[in-house]
Amino acid sequence: MIEAVVSGGTGRLGSRIVEALQAETDFAAPILLGRNHEPDALLTSGRVLIATAPHHVTVSHCEIAAKNQVPVIVATTGFNSNERKTIEQLSAQIPVILAPNLSPGVTVLLDLVEKASRALDKYDLEIFEIHHNKKKDAPSGTALALAEAAARGRNRDAHRDMILARAGDVGERGRNEIGVQTLRGGDVIGEHTLMLIGQTERLELVHRAQNRDVFAAGAVVAARFISTVAPGLYSMRDVLGLSGE
């Protein structure tokens, strides 16, 4: 039986993951790691941490997990560069899945974006995303992952080329710009669109999450995967067996 500890287990995503785990016969009853719990007492060897808590809390939990040899699925976003680097370094000690989006569809979309960007390398790249009005980080982790995939297809640096806002007299669009625009409102689960815009046509690659169950199902598959692998940094491409393609 796999024992999973879910941080942020009462939140919008965490609660759906808890319910998904409860429905599986190869998982023990999920353990919730909340604000009033002592992480060292819950993050013990033989368990798996599924982290959906805010980014600064998740980093702390990952450090404790590494100390206790607990594999981690990082399913939260909003990390700054230092926080992300810390988590990546911990993967030398434990298996870590960095998953800004647990959806199988988004995982496949990232592959499609990289290939399309490479094939249509003269087309302008624009990304927009919309989420519910409670989401705290912007752009979304998925939008950033899409920008990185698009840049990778052209051997570019996404974080150098990204334009996160346009206002006023900004001049003509730069040749290598990757525009990333953010919308927030209502109860939208998550929608991402990447546009490749040429002189005579526009290609759009779109993903819309119908509900959070798709992310919860991805977390279950990821937990099974991470409980069987050696220390290292993994993604949902590894979980779905796409990394060798």
C-alpha positions in Angstrom: 0.0 0.0 0.0 1.2 3.5 -0.8 0.9 6.0 2.0 0.5 9.5 0.6 0.8 12.7 2.6 -1.1 15.6 1.0 -0.1 19.1 2.0 -2.9 21.7 1.4 -5.3 18.8 1.5 -8.3 21.0 2.3 -7.7 23.4 -0.6 -9.3 23.4 -4.0 -6.8 21.0 -5.6 -5.7 19.2 -2.5 -9.2 18.1 -1.5 -9.8 16.6 -4.9 -6.5 14.7 -4.7 -7.5 13.4 -1.3 -10.8 12.1 -2.7 -9.1 10.5 -5.7 -6.6 8.7 -3.4 -9.5 7.4 -1.2 -11.0 5.7 -4.2 -7.9 3.7 -5.0 -7.3 0.2 -3.6 -3.5 0.4 -3.6 -3.4 3.5 -1.5 -3.8 3.7 2.3 -6.0 6.5 3.7 -4.4 9.8 2.7 -2.7 11.8 5.5 -3.4 15.5 5.5 -0.6 17.9 6.3 -2.1 21.2 7.4 -1.0 24.3 9.2 -1.4 22.8 12.6 0.5 19.6 11.9 4.1 18.9 12.5 5.7 18.0 9.2 8.5 15.9 10.7 6.0 13.7 12.4 4.1 13.0 9.2 6.9 13.0 6.6 8.5 9.7 7.5 10.3 7.1 5.4 8.0 4.9 3.2 5.5 7.7 2.5 5.0 10.0 -0.5 4.4 13.7 -0.3 2.0 15.4 -2.7 2.6 19.1 -2.2 -0.3 21.5 -3.0 0.4 24.1 -0.3 1.6 27.6 -1.1 5.0 27.8 -2.6 6.9 29.0 0.4 5.4 26.3 2.6 6.1 23.6 -0.1 9.8 24.5 -0.1 10.0 23.9 3.6 8.1 20.6 3.4 10.4 19.4 0.5 13.4 20.1 2.6 12.0 18.0 5.5 11.0 15.3 3.0 14.5 15.1 1.6 15.9 14.8 5.1 13.6 11.8 5.8 13.9 10.2 2.3 10.3 10.9 1.3 9.7 11.3 -2.5 7.8 14.5 -3.5 5.3 15.5 -6.1 5.4 19.3 -6.3 1.9 20.3 -7.6 2.0 23.9 -6.7 3.3 27.0 -8.6 4.5 30.5 -7.9 8.1 29.6 -7.0 10.8 32.3 -7.4 14.1 31.2 -9.0 15.8 30.5 -5.7 12.9 28.4 -4.4 12.8 26.4 -7.6 16.6 25.9 -7.5 16.3 24.6 -3.9 13.7 22.0 -4.9 15.8 20.9 -8.0 18.8 20.5 -5.8 16.9 18.3 -3.4 16.3 15.9 -6.2 19.8 14.7 -5.7 18.6 13.1 -2.5 15.0 12.0 -3.3 12.8 11.5 -6.3 11.0 14.9 -7.1 8.3 15.4 -9.7 8.0 19.1 -10.6 4.4 19.3 -12.0 3.1 22.8 -12.6 0.1 21.0 -14.2 -0.8 17.3 -13.5 -3.0 17.0 -16.5 -2.1 14.3 -19.1 -3.5 16.6 -21.8 -1.3 19.5 -20.8 1.7 17.2 -20.7 1.0 16.2 -24.3 0.3 19.9 -25.2 3.8 20.9 -24.1 5.3 18.4 -26.6 3.0 19.7 -29.3 4.0 23.3 -28.6 7.7 22.5 -28.8 7.3 20.8 -32.1 5.0 23.4 -33.6 7.3 26.2 -32.5 10.3 24.6 -34.1 8.4 23.9 -37.3 6.9 27.4 -37.5 9.9 29.3 -36.3 9.1 32.5 -38.2 5.6 32.8 -36.6 5.0 35.1 -33.7 4.4 33.4 -30.3 1.6 34.6 -28.0 0.2 32.9 -24.9 -2.8 33.7 -22.8 -4.2 32.0 -19.7 -7.3 32.5 -17.6 -8.0 31.2 -14.1 -10.4 31.7 -11.2 -10.2 34.9 -9.2 -8.6 33.2 -6.2 -5.4 32.2 -7.9 -2.5 34.1 -6.4 0.4 33.7 -8.9 0.6 35.1 -12.4 1.3 34.0 -15.0 0.3 30.5 -14.2 2.9 27.8 -13.9 1.4 26.1 -17.0 1.7 29.3 -19.0 5.4 29.6 -18.1 5.9 25.9 -19.0 4.3 26.6 -22.4 6.6 29.5 -22.9 9.6 27.4 -22.0 8.5 24.6 -24.4 8.0 27.1 -27.2 11.4 28.7 -26.6 13.0 25.2 -26.4 11.7 24.5 -29.9 13.7 27.5 -31.1 16.8 27.2 -28.9 15.8 30.4 -27.1 15.6 31.5 -23.5 12.0 31.9 -22.5 12.7 34.0 -19.4 14.7 36.4 -21.6 12.1 36.6 -24.4 8.9 36.6 -22.4 6.8 39.9 -22.4 4.4 39.8 -19.5 2.7 43.2 -20.2 2.2 45.7 -22.9 1.0 49.2 -22.3 1.7 52.6 -23.9 4.1 53.2 -26.7 6.0 50.0 -26.7 7.0 50.0 -30.4 6.9 47.2 -32.8 6.7 43.6 -31.7 10.2 42.2 -31.2 11.1 39.2 -33.4 11.8 36.9 -30.5 9.1 38.0 -28.1 6.9 35.5 -26.4 3.9 37.4 -25.2 2.3 35.9 -22.0 -1.0 37.5 -20.9 -3.0 36.8 -17.8 -6.8 36.9 -17.1 -8.5 36.3 -13.8 -12.1 35.9 -13.1 -15.0 33.8 -11.7 -14.5 30.1 -11.1 -12.5 29.2 -14.3 -10.5 26.1 -13.5 -7.8 26.8 -16.1 -7.6 27.6 -19.8 -4.4 28.1 -21.8 -4.0 29.1 -25.4 -0.8 29.3 -27.4 -1.0 31.1 -30.7 1.5 30.8 -33.6 0.7 33.8 -35.8 2.0 34.1 -39.3 1.3 36.5 -42.1 -1.4 34.4 -43.7 -2.6 32.1 -40.9 -2.8 31.5 -37.2 -2.4 28.2 -35.4 -3.9 27.9 -31.9 -3.2 25.1 -29.4 -5.7 25.2 -26.6 -6.3 23.3 -23.3 -9.3 23.7 -21.1 -9.7 21.9 -17.8 -13.3 20.9 -17.2 -12.8 20.4 -13.5 -10.0 19.6 -11.0 -10.6 15.8 -11.2 -8.1 15.7 -14.1 -5.4 17.0 -11.9 -6.3 14.6 -9.1 -6.2 11.7 -11.4 -2.7 12.8 -12.6 -1.6 13.0 -8.9 -2.6 9.4 -8.4 -0.6 8.2 -11.4 2.4 10.4 -10.4 2.3 9.0 -6.8 2.5 5.4 -8.2 5.4 6.4 -10.4 7.5 8.2 -7.8 7.2 5.4 -5.3 9.2 3.2 -7.7 12.1 5.4 -9.0 15.5 6.5 -7.9 16.4 10.0 -6.7 16.2 12.5 -9.6 14.2 15.3 -11.1 11.2 14.1 -13.0 8.2 15.7 -14.9 4.8 14.4 -15.9 6.5 13.4 -19.3 8.4 10.8 -17.3 5.2 9.7 -15.5 3.4 9.2 -18.8 6.4 7.5 -20.5 7.0 10.3 -23.0 10.5 11.2 -22.0 12.1 8.6 -24.2 10.4 9.8 -27.4 
